[in-house]
Amino acid sequence: MPSPLAHLAAGSAFAFFTGKTGNLRTSWRIWAVCLGFSMAPDADAVLGILQGSLAVFHNQFSHSLGFGIVLCAACLPLTRRMLPGWNVRGVFTLTIVCFGTHLLFDWMTYGRGVMLMWPFSSARFQSPVQVFHGLRWSEGVFSSTHLDTLINESSVIACVALAAWGLRFFLKQKQTTH
């Protein structure tokens, strides 16, 4: 699975591209929602770490579309309060996209795959193209492979950020010419 760095970068990108981060009072709320939902599937890792068995608890049903839909819907009253002025559809879309990006990143990572279709199936799915090297927690906290992960994720994040910046620049240029 990618490191928290990759998931938090995705959440940050969504917060930034909402275009509503100019007001400091609203801005921290958008960032909190985006970062929280981009990391939500990994909440199961806390239990795994406390129990001393990350593999037993982590990357199970919490990494599924079904769980994401239920979680985002259940948190809708809280997230609506955190994002005043946002309608239900906008809040739900933002949270499910942040959650879904976590699943997408994990799907594109070397490892055992993701239980995307739980509760209908506990089959694991994995992308035929693995973009992320992923963390190898089994090799310990201070493994040299974590440096490979950092370089890989930083490169992917830089490419995506550059593409997003280019798209945003293009769209602004298009708006000013019309």
C-alpha positions as CSV (number, residue, x, y, z in Angstrom):
1,M,0.0,0.0,0.0
2,P,1.2,3.6,-0.6
3,S,2.4,5.5,2.4
4,P,0.2,8.1,4.1
5,L,2.2,10.7,2.1
6,A,0.5,9.6,-1.1
7,H,-3.0,9.5,0.4
8,L,-2.6,12.8,2.1
9,A,-1.3,14.4,-1.1
10,A,-4.4,13.2,-2.9
11,G,-6.6,14.7,-0.2
12,S,-4.7,17.9,-0.3
13,A,-5.1,18.1,-4.0
14,F,-8.9,17.8,-3.7
15,A,-9.0,20.4,-1.0
16,F,-6.9,22.8,-3.2
17,F,-9.0,22.2,-6.3
18,T,-12.3,22.8,-4.7
19,G,-11.4,26.4,-5.2
20,K,-13.0,27.3,-1.9
21,T,-9.8,27.4,0.2
22,G,-9.3,31.2,0.1
23,N,-11.1,31.9,3.4
24,L,-9.1,30.6,6.4
25,R,-12.2,29.7,8.4
26,T,-13.6,27.6,5.6
27,S,-10.2,26.4,4.3
28,W,-9.2,24.3,7.4
29,R,-12.6,22.6,7.3
30,I,-12.2,21.6,3.7
31,W,-8.7,20.4,4.3
32,A,-9.8,18.4,7.4
33,V,-12.6,16.7,5.4
34,C,-10.5,15.9,2.4
35,L,-7.5,14.6,4.4
36,G,-9.7,12.7,6.8
37,F,-11.6,10.8,4.0
38,S,-8.5,10.2,2.0
39,M,-7.0,8.4,5.0
40,A,-10.2,6.8,6.4
41,P,-9.7,3.4,4.9
42,D,-6.4,3.1,6.9
43,A,-8.1,3.6,10.2
44,D,-8.1,-0.2,10.5
45,A,-4.3,0.0,10.7
46,V,-4.5,1.5,14.2
47,L,-6.3,-1.6,15.5
48,G,-3.7,-3.8,13.7
49,I,-0.8,-1.9,15.2
50,L,-2.3,-2.1,18.7
51,Q,-3.0,-5.8,18.3
52,G,0.5,-6.5,16.9
53,S,-0.9,-7.9,13.6
54,L,-1.2,-5.3,10.9
55,A,-2.0,-7.9,8.2
56,V,-4.9,-9.4,10.0
57,F,-6.8,-6.0,10.4
58,H,-5.4,-3.7,7.7
59,N,-6.7,-3.6,4.1
60,Q,-9.8,-5.7,4.8
61,F,-13.4,-4.5,4.4
62,S,-12.5,-0.9,5.1
63,H,-10.9,-0.8,1.7
64,S,-14.1,-1.4,-0.2
65,L,-16.6,0.7,-2.2
66,G,-19.5,-0.5,0.0
67,F,-17.8,0.6,3.2
68,G,-16.9,3.9,1.6
69,I,-20.5,4.6,0.6
70,V,-21.8,3.7,4.0
71,L,-19.1,5.8,5.8
72,C,-19.6,8.8,3.6
73,A,-23.4,8.7,4.0
74,A,-23.2,8.1,7.8
75,C,-20.8,11.1,8.2
76,L,-22.9,13.4,6.0
77,P,-24.5,15.3,8.8
78,L,-21.1,16.1,10.4
79,T,-19.4,16.9,7.1
80,R,-22.4,19.2,6.1
81,R,-21.9,21.1,9.4
82,M,-18.2,21.4,8.7
83,L,-18.8,22.7,5.2
84,P,-21.5,25.3,5.5
85,G,-23.0,26.4,2.2
86,W,-22.3,23.1,0.6
87,N,-25.2,21.0,-0.6
88,V,-25.6,17.3,0.2
89,R,-24.6,16.2,-3.2
90,G,-21.4,18.3,-3.2
91,V,-20.4,17.1,0.3
92,F,-21.1,13.4,-0.5
93,T,-19.2,13.7,-3.9
94,L,-16.2,15.3,-2.2
95,T,-16.0,12.7,0.5
96,I,-16.6,9.7,-1.7
97,V,-14.0,10.9,-4.2
98,C,-11.4,11.4,-1.5
99,F,-12.2,7.9,-0.1
100,G,-12.2,6.4,-3.5
101,T,-8.8,7.8,-4.4
102,H,-7.4,5.9,-1.5
103,L,-8.8,2.7,-2.9
104,L,-7.5,3.6,-6.4
105,F,-4.0,4.2,-5.1
106,D,-4.0,0.9,-3.1
107,W,-5.4,-0.9,-6.1
108,M,-2.4,0.4,-8.2
109,T,0.2,-0.7,-5.6
110,Y,2.3,-3.8,-5.4
111,G,0.8,-6.1,-2.8
112,R,-2.2,-8.4,-2.1
113,G,-4.9,-6.3,-3.7
114,V,-8.0,-4.6,-2.4
115,M,-11.4,-6.0,-1.4
116,L,-13.2,-3.5,-3.6
117,M,-16.5,-5.4,-3.8
118,W,-17.0,-6.3,-0.1
119,P,-19.7,-7.2,1.2
120,F,-20.6,-8.9,-2.0
121,S,-17.3,-10.6,-2.5
122,S,-14.1,-10.8,-0.4
123,A,-12.0,-11.3,-3.6
124,R,-9.0,-9.0,-3.9
125,F,-8.5,-6.9,-7.0
126,Q,-5.2,-5.4,-8.2
127,S,-4.3,-3.3,-11.1
128,P,-2.4,-4.9,-13.9
129,V,-0.2,-1.7,-13.9
130,Q,1.4,-1.1,-10.5
131,V,2.2,2.6,-10.2
132,F,3.2,2.6,-6.6
133,H,6.0,0.6,-5.0
134,G,4.2,0.6,-1.7
135,L,5.4,0.4,1.9
136,R,6.7,-2.9,3.2
137,W,5.9,-2.7,6.9
138,S,7.0,-6.3,7.4
139,E,10.6,-5.1,6.7
140,G,10.5,-2.8,9.8
141,V,10.2,0.9,10.3
142,F,13.8,1.8,9.2
143,S,14.0,-0.3,6.1
144,S,15.9,1.0,3.1
145,T,13.0,0.0,0.9
146,H,11.0,3.0,2.4
147,L,13.4,5.3,0.6
148,D,12.4,3.6,-2.7
149,T,8.7,4.2,-1.7
150,L,9.4,7.8,-0.9
151,I,11.1,8.4,-4.3
152,N,8.4,6.6,-6.2
153,E,5.5,8.4,-4.5
154,S,7.2,11.8,-4.7
155,S,7.7,11.3,-8.5
156,V,4.1,10.2,-9.0
157,I,2.8,13.1,-6.9
158,A,5.0,15.6,-8.8
159,C,3.7,14.3,-12.1
160,V,0.1,14.4,-11.0
161,A,0.5,17.9,-9.5
162,L,2.2,19.2,-12.6
163,A,-0.6,17.8,-14.8
164,A,-3.3,19.2,-12.4
165,W,-1.6,22.6,-12.4
166,G,-1.4,22.6,-16.2
167,L,-5.1,21.7,-16.5
168,R,-6.1,24.4,-14.0
169,F,-3.9,26.9,-16.0
170,F,-5.5,25.8,-19.3
171,L,-9.0,26.2,-17.9
172,K,-8.3,29.7,-16.5
173,Q,-6.8,30.7,-19.8
174,K,-9.9,29.4,-21.6
175,Q,-12.2,31.3,-19.2
176,T,-10.3,34.6,-19.8
177,T,-10.5,34.3,-23.6
178,H,-14.3,33.9,-23.5
